[in-house]
């Protein structure tokens, strides 16, 4: 008679939890990355469905570590900073001059709460089979983006003030998610695959003409190169750089306004326009105009069509110095958090954070639900890869494993 040290799970709920987890990860990082290329509205449906599957998996699982993971997430400084930003955003609705931002705030808050719950309730360790879905999903999205671009030949303009096209959104999503996908490959020694994935993403974003995706990828690559081998010092430097950039951005805009009081060169035109806004607002710049004021101001014709679409500008215009300080705190604490990850993984995560910050600076990332959805998807990917079980070789079985058991006397 032969004895086995491992048996299939006798608990149906555990098996169901594993299946739901696999389906949720597949939905988030394979389907949700590719489907919006054809239909932009699908991203709003697939993220909640995938996150709900992760939550259902956590409820069915008997692993007590998921509750501890959620408590650890809620105690982390980046989450507290994000809660401060969300609280001040809600308070600013009292003085926003428009009615529409209230509904958008409710949808954004619900999306981010669902993302936080899904990320916090994931298992403490991610199986390799689930982790592999992340680079697979990025690869599928790259192929789909190139194929659709070649057949549809889309025309995209950065000056489009109403919305970003589905191909542009897909490019920005790839610029964010390729970094944790590369990290998942590289920490298992698949460096060539990671490099090929980055090159393919770069080519796809160039073909699709995704707005500011290429600068984001190049900025992330620069951060990755500097962080390689020294992630902790670089995470501190990146945290300080991002925080100071957000806080001092209005001074740069005001300086541009003083240098070019009428109209500046093309490269600085958005900064000059922001300087004009600050000069007109005066001390109101410190308080802000209320959540959604920048977006609805452009749509209503109260602000020029060339108003900057960067997240940094909209945070300052809508939420003032308190919102900007909260955003700087979120970015700084997030940099320190990912910098403390395992040394082989941290440079990739820091590169992803650098790419996201470039998009926040240049636009068109703003206080729109599609961008918050992409950011939430990226946050789940970061949590997934930071909890990965990385092995380069299979473990060696101990001597006598699975040997025939001795018959009792």
Helices and strands as residue ranges (DSSP letters): H 12-26, I 27-31, H 32-38, H 42-60, H 65-75, H 77-92, H 101-120, H 128-152, H 166-186, H 191-208, H 213-227, H 231-259, G 266-268, H 269-281, H 284-287, H 293-299, H 311-339, H 343-362, H 369-386
